[in-house]
Every structure is written in structure tokens, then in C-alpha cells.
Amino acid sequence: MSLTKINFDSVKNKLKKIKLIATDIDGTLTKNGQFSSQLL
């Protein structure tokens, strides 16, 4: 079995393209439908 060297710059660039979407179904993270500035 051979090991493959990881190109961390390539991985970092791919991760930059990921966008996360947050939801707050139960309302514990929002006030009046808006996320708190502490979360952002």
C-alpha cells in the first residue's frame, strides 16, 4: 500500500468554495428572525 501526499493548498482552495447555510428551526439562535451578531 502506498501513501499519497496531500497538497494542502489544493485542499484549502477547495474548502474556500464551500458555502454553509444555517437554519434555526426552534428559534434558539435567532431574535426576531435574525441571527445574533455574536453568531456571525
N, C-alpha and C positions, 0 to 999 in steps of 0.2 A: 504494500500500500504506500503510495506517495502522498506527500502533503503539498498542498497548493498555497503559495504565498499570497496573502491578501493585500491588495492595493487599497490602502485606507483612503487615499484621495478620491479614488473612484467611488468607494462606498459613501464617503461624505457627500460627494456631489449628488449621488442618487437620493440620499436621505433629505437633502435640501428641497427636493421637488415634492416631498410628501406634505400634504395639507391635512390637518386634523379638524374634525368637526365635533364640537361639543354640544351635548344636549342636557337638559335639566328637567326630566320628566316630573320629578316630585317637587320641584321648586326650592330645593335646599341650597342651591348655588346662586340663585338669582334674587333680585329685588325688583319688583315691578316689571318683570320680564327681561331685565338686563343683567348681564354678568357683572359682578363686582370688579372694581379696578384692582383689588387685591389678587384676583384670579388671573387677570390678564398680565 
